[in-house]
Amino acid sequence: MTTALKQQTMNLDQIKNDLINAAQAKLRAHSQMGSNSRLSIMEVAQLRDIIAGNVELKVNQSAQFFGLHSLN
């Protein structure tokens, strides 16, 4: 695996971890707010799917191209 590809994989892993952490924070806030929460049942289900790993991270193909090549 090339260095650029390893770096991109690490970046995607970090994005995934950040997404999971944000979903967990939103669910904690939802739980604390109880019936005052503005999240719909569908939004809660989507957040739970993110945390459970049931959502595939989609990457823009053009971003992959530029991430693998120098712009110089």
Contacts in CASP RR format, 6 or more apart in sequence:
PFRMAT RR
TARGET T0000
AUTHOR 0000-0000-0000
METHOD contacts of the structure
MODEL  1
MTTALKQQTMNLDQIKNDLINAAQAKLRAHSQMGSNSRLSIMEVAQLRDI
IAGNVELKVNQSAQFFGLHSLN
1 9 0 8 1.000
4 67 0 8 1.000
4 68 0 8 1.000
5 68 0 8 1.000
8 64 0 8 1.000
8 67 0 8 1.000
8 68 0 8 1.000
12 57 0 8 1.000
12 59 0 8 1.000
15 57 0 8 1.000
16 57 0 8 1.000
19 50 0 8 1.000
19 57 0 8 1.000
20 50 0 8 1.000
20 51 0 8 1.000
20 53 0 8 1.000
23 47 0 8 1.000
23 48 0 8 1.000
23 50 0 8 1.000
23 51 0 8 1.000
24 51 0 8 1.000
26 39 0 8 1.000
26 47 0 8 1.000
27 44 0 8 1.000
27 47 0 8 1.000
27 48 0 8 1.000
27 51 0 8 1.000
29 37 0 8 1.000
30 37 0 8 1.000
30 39 0 8 1.000
30 44 0 8 1.000
30 47 0 8 1.000
39 47 0 8 1.000
46 55 0 8 1.000
49 55 0 8 1.000
END
